Amino acid sequence: MCLAIPGRILTIEERNGSRAARVQFGGIVRDAYLQFLPDAVVGDYVLVHVGFAISLVDAEEAQRTYRLLEEVGLLEEELGPADQAGEP
């Protein structure tokens, strides 16, 4: 299964001509590309699907989604274990 999951942008940088972000999904941090959201900024919550941020979401909706995904055991299944180096 491949879900779109909300995450909070921690950092943004330029990589090989593309905007990329470190995005936090609960306690898990992963990279995502921002081509579809050129106005996204650090602190925004974005919906990420297969490594691309595809839309903005509000913080309350993101938290509600995390809780539901964790309850049914899908958050870590979709994202893998926490990235220890990327955790704040």
C-alpha positions in Angstrom: 0.0 0.0 0.0 1.3 3.5 -0.7 -0.4 6.3 1.2 -0.1 10.1 1.1 1.0 11.1 4.5 1.1 14.6 6.1 4.4 15.9 7.4 6.0 19.2 8.6 8.8 20.8 6.6 11.9 21.1 8.8 14.4 22.4 6.2 14.4 23.3 2.5 17.5 23.2 0.2 18.3 23.2 -3.5 19.4 19.8 -4.8 20.5 19.4 -8.4 18.2 22.2 -9.5 15.2 21.0 -7.5 13.8 22.2 -4.1 14.0 19.4 -1.6 12.9 19.3 2.1 13.5 17.3 5.2 10.0 16.5 6.3 8.9 15.1 9.8 6.1 12.6 10.0 5.5 12.3 13.7 8.9 11.0 14.9 10.1 9.9 11.4 12.1 12.2 9.1 12.4 11.7 5.4 13.2 13.7 2.2 10.5 15.0 -0.1 10.7 17.1 -3.3 8.7 20.4 -3.5 8.2 20.8 -7.3 4.4 20.8 -7.0 4.5 23.3 -4.1 6.9 26.1 -5.0 5.5 28.4 -2.3 5.9 25.9 0.6 8.1 27.1 3.4 9.7 25.7 6.6 7.0 24.9 9.1 4.3 24.2 6.6 2.5 20.8 6.7 2.4 19.0 3.4 0.9 15.9 2.1 3.7 13.6 0.7 3.1 10.8 -1.7 6.1 8.7 -3.1 8.6 11.3 -2.1 6.8 14.4 -3.5 4.9 17.0 -1.5 1.5 17.2 -3.4 -0.5 19.7 -1.3 -0.6 21.8 1.8 -2.6 20.6 4.9 -3.3 22.2 8.2 -1.5 21.2 11.4 -4.7 19.9 13.1 -5.5 17.6 10.2 -1.9 16.3 10.1 -2.0 15.4 13.8 -5.3 13.7 13.5 -4.0 11.6 10.5 -0.8 10.6 12.5 -2.9 9.3 15.4 -5.1 7.3 13.1 -2.1 5.8 11.1 -0.3 5.0 14.3 -3.4 3.3 15.8 -3.7 1.0 12.9 0.0 0.4 12.6 0.4 2.0 9.1 2.7 5.0 9.8 5.9 3.0 10.4 4.8 0.4 7.8 4.7 3.1 5.1 7.7 5.1 6.2 10.0 2.5 7.8 11.7 2.9 11.1 12.6 6.4 12.5 15.6 8.0 10.9 17.8 8.5 14.0 20.1 11.0 12.3 17.2 13.2 11.1 15.3 13.4 14.4 15.4 16.9 16.1 
